[in-house]
Amino acid sequence: MGCGSERSSENKGDTAELLVIDPQHFHAALTQKYANEGIDTLVHLFAESENTATGYTELIEQYNSRDTDPTHWNIVGYYGADFLEKAFQGATGNVVVLAGDNQKKIDYITQAVQHDRDVFADKPLVIDVAGYNKLKALMGDNSKEHPTLIYDIMTERYDVKNQIIKALINNREFSGGLQAAGSEPVITFASTHHFIKEVSGKPLIRPVLFFNTKQQGEGLVDVTTHYVDLVQWMLSSEQVIDIERDIQLTGARRWATTISKADFTRVTNLAEYPSSLLPDVAADQTLEVFSNGKMDYSFKGVPVSISVEWAVESLDGRGDQFRASFRAKQLTLDVKADENAKMAVFLTPGNDDTRFEDKLKSALASIADLPGLSYEKVNGQYKILIPETLYLSHEEHFAKVLQQFLQYRKDKSLPAWEKSFILAKYYLTTKSLEYAKR
């Protein structure tokens, strides 16, 4: 107990010391793809077995051994059935990194908070209403002088396309503001993902838990978190959300993706289904995964529709797909693939405004943080041309979120609006799943 008390004061130091727990998803390793002066190179790893942490340790080894800008992480690992208990004994780090079993994640977060560790976690933090209620209680505890930070990795805020859309929507002189509420969605997000894919040029081997929705979470509570966060970030930036007043769920549904046994073997390297998945295996030996979902809701009076689907594999070579639409009073913004199959932002004027191009040019020039934006006319729409220097990779998005988290640690608090964003997001996703099942 005495050692624990001494460690408590160290846990609030500016330098982050990573404590990686049960890293069964490769996102745990992406946190460490780049060296960061705010993070100690000594990293403590705790997992049930070396096998469950192989994906994480192999990626870290790649980062340490690459020719260009190698990292120098020193991983100290502990493996055993009592890994969670051991993780918080002694000086094992002050920032818990989580990416893996989403069902257990809220229990890991609870343990971290009880032991005065901050939490930097992959989404989703919770996958059901019971988990949300636990998270709400943890984040509502203001009894400490410097409350423990709980932060999820919302990378989409750093995508340049989303930053452009946010700026143009909120430029009311240009956009006119969003359409008045009606029966049709004003904001729409739709994405398709694939179980079989490559990461960093190699086939991605997914853990079994990824196909167990009791552990991974269904489609309504997983990828949707990014899109719910974008709606909040675009329409209520740095403003506290009142869940009861600002969010109204109007509908939700869920459906399954069928995976053949051969494809399951390809993506997991397992010849047979484990016992945990047998309840979801049909008579023809196909696996049913409820990875798909659609929710409809209003946020501050704006109707929103979000849908997420998972296919087995991208057979046309285009990979994961995404489409979004924002209906403003004076124009519509669409995010879709361009003629080169690259995602781009397109604008469609709402009327025959002869001065639209001048207004667009001025609106783009006013986005001071994104210099060099221009446009071209394509089939009656205006495509935003974005300099390549403004694009960040998925891994660089992770680095940006990490840097923001580290700044919040230095500030010794999570802003009230960030806390409300997290709670509002998981309130909506878990309530949507509860609705769809009912």
C-alpha angles and dihedrals in degrees: 000000000000092000090049091054092051091049092051093071091049092053090073095055118126094240111082117225109195123229107187114197126193096335101194095151124066091232088080089067095045087068086068101040090109130039114250124196089214092061128072113235091227108092126185116214124194123182140145093251141354088249094061090051097043095103090054097045094046092054091048089052089052090053092048094049103040118118097232120061096338117198124230105216116164106205117201106192134197121188127188146099089272094054094124093053092046093047093074099041114107128334100342102141138290102239119062114210115202131186120144136048103042094192092058094039096089089053090051089049090050091052091048093051092047089054094047096249124142117234130226106180141175115240136299103048091184135013105195142033093262090056091047091054090053092049091049091053092048095048092044093059106108096163093110124080088229107023118214113265119238112187132169125210106255102175099167093078087072096054106112092221091058091047090054093049092049091051095048095045092051092047091090094180087062103033101028088226125276122316118274114266116275141144095289124073114262091195122037130183122183126170138174122204135182134228092208112057145126128254121195089352096305132100109265112237107206124206119244091250089067088072095043106084090193086068104024097036128235125281093266093062103036123051091013089074090076094054095044088052091051092053090052093044094049098044103030106026111179091349121121113248120226102210097201094047103034104040128062120172111211103174147342139182139181137204139176137251116220116224123190120229090244092055091046088056091049094055099039104028087230120132094202137033112259118238091254091067100041094095088063097046116105127217091263089057095251120137121233113211120184092216097136130083147153128204131187121197144139124246115199088339095311114122112231132186122193126181131176126189132182121207123189097242140347101252096178093054094241094113123202114004133208135183131178136175133195119189112206125178095253101030147000123240119207130186110204143130116290128214089286093050090251118134112252142166118250128189126204117192114232093221142010095284107169090197095051095108092052090049091048092049091051093045092052092047090053092063093092096181092057108053123185100035115153138155146224132203115248121178095329094316131097113237116204111231111214122195111242089235090069095058119097126196123240089257091051089052087058090052091052093052090047091052091052090050091050090052091052088052090054089049087050093224144068112236114253091241092054091050091050090048091056095047094043091050096052092040088059099043096047093043089051091054092047089051094048093050091049 
